[in-house]
Amino acid sequence: GTAVLWFRRDLRLHDHPALLAAARDGEVLPLFVVDPALWGPSGDVRRAYLLRSLRALDADLGGRLVVEHGEPAEVVRRLAQRVGARRVHVSADAGPYGRRRDDAVATALAEDRRELVRTGTPYAIGPGTILNGSGRPFQVFTPFSRAWSEHGWPAPADPPGDVRWLGEGEGVDGRHWPAEPDLGDLTLPEAGEEAAHDRWQEFLEHGLADYGEERDRPDHDGTSQLSHALKWGELHPRTLLADLRRQRSDGARTYRTELCWRDFYADVLWNRPDSAREYYKPQLAGLRYADPGEAFTAWAQGRTGYPVVDAGMRQLRSVGWVHNRVRMIVASFLVKDLHVEWRHGAREFMHRLRDGDLASNNHGWQWVAGSGTDASPFFRVFNPVTQGQRFDPQGDYVRRYVPELRHVPGRAVHTPWDVADGYAHGYPERIVDHAHERRVALDDYARVKG
Ligand code: FAD
């Protein structure tokens, strides 16, 4: 027989349970569908990365990947008919849109007595699996992470062996690749399964041991920079967890915890699909927010006059990625210093990040805004100056992204207002006074809390 393997967020050939399931059916047609509902709202950076990753996958498949454009329920049904596949195999999608789409595809296939088979997910443990003692989902990270470790993760799937691929040139002319967006000066990391594995191996050898201390240092590049690879499934977290099991360092433990955060947010979104857009803790919906006017634009362009905030937002624009510590700092600044609602920031991030991911991004923002899952209380306001001094102690990170401050040596770069020629090269003055805005935010919080 013939099966269709419809790739989505699993752009790899190893450790791929859905591929093994498809191969058991017989010949496999590899398919990717450019879905306007997802492609449309993606920013150019994410689109470009996805295209490169697809091209790498296509090369690994000997040029057989069928790329179609259109509404999945219609496209997938038509292709399954064309090749006479009884079953279409996927890795299950856990996001709100993906679940609705897959239900629609399953219904369309069922009309021809065909089946959508969901095997595996992009997570170590499938969202919705981990429940507390009373059978309910967790709402706080630490107990979730304990249950997650106790549950354990499946071992990596067997190697694919000799899959018989069907495809291009065999009756299907699916070469509807979109054009690649022009990214200007922005360079992306190399895409594809092999590049992701190389990056991981390099990190295992050179980065993991010190990861526990280094992960908070944006000036040191001490993190794995694998978020885009995990997002598109070029690597599966199972593979990483199996490698980590052989390591006994603090770094390995910390890295496992970060992978758990990724699973946790996907689990939260699974249980509360509304939390992609709505407040997870509705009590905080009553805060007063400003319209995203000029202050928002200054923030987005990296012109707030607070060096570490501006460096972060310029890193976002020039690299399509931002260090986690700095994501927290810039998010806090938007919400608590500029009083702009988290949703606007989350949208800007999704538009520009190469790893933009609904669950991690929107819950990362809600965490900062105090409306998310964990106890990051609203009243904990990040001070952009002391955060910069602490996590970028020599100022190297700021100087890398803010050329107007390159003449200021050492940590003084975080306080250009105290440096005689701090503004000599056109760096903007502070657009707000942090101490004042902090009080405004806290007063409003006290009002909402009642
Ligand atoms: P590493 O430190 O090497 O971590 C390894 C992996 O663990 C990451 O690749 C990621 O998959 C996962 N991870 C690490 N930290 C987190 C976290 N806090 N939450 C969930 N997963 C985590 N991550 C995204 O993948 N996509 C997003 O759109 C995204 N938006 C964010 C928005 C805000 C406001 C904040 C505070 C965090 C956001 N994160 C997001 C989480 C985190 O910042 C990134 O995953 C991390 O910076 C990616 O770099 P890395 O691969 O070098 O991470």
Residues whose N, C-alpha, C, O or C-beta is under 5 A from the ligand:
A	BS01	FAD	T223 S224 Q225 L226 S227 L230 E258 L259 W261 R262 V322 H323 N324 R327 M328 A331 D355 G356 D357 S360 N361 G364 W365
